[in-house]
């Protein structure tokens, strides 16, 4: 073993740092509640870091809610330094106004991550449910129950938006080494190129 290798091994043993460690931030965007969860991956095993929610219903202004989503996402990034962000993509519904607001919430959370140059991956709600429970049509309660078993949660949060955010992170963990058809963005330029309409909508 050469001297450089010896130094590396010594430092590795002394600091006990895992070379395969990664932190994933999962976000379930919403204009009423933003759910989020963070997990740490160490040697291909998940550990819960945090699970919580941002209550937005107390703010009357839609634009103020978007500001709070951006600020909270930045705060989480600066506090936990995630390597990647997994975000639940908006579902397609009949209410156009609701879809527009949800898309804005997602875009603001993504913009926060992109401003810090953190890779972002989108997963559909169905894909997330399938990854966590094996059933793409699973209820929020089923997803929450499975997460409680997987990550040994002592109790579940009052609102299941938090577990939905955590589920996005877990979904990405299960798909990290597999080819996925979901969208992935490595920076603002990549996002803007693929989503010109979303970018123009932020003006």
Secondary structure, 3 states (H helix, E strand, C coil): CCHHHHHHHHHHHHHCCCCCCEEEEEEECCCCEEEEEEEEEECCEEEEEEEEEEECCCCCCHHHHHHHHHHHHHHHHHHHCCCEEEEECCCCCCCHHHHHHHHHHHHHHHHHHHHCCCEEEEECHHHHHHHHHCCCCCCHHHHHHHHHHHCCCCCCCCCCHHHHHHHHHHHHHHHCCCCCCCCEECCHHHHHHHCHHHHHHCC
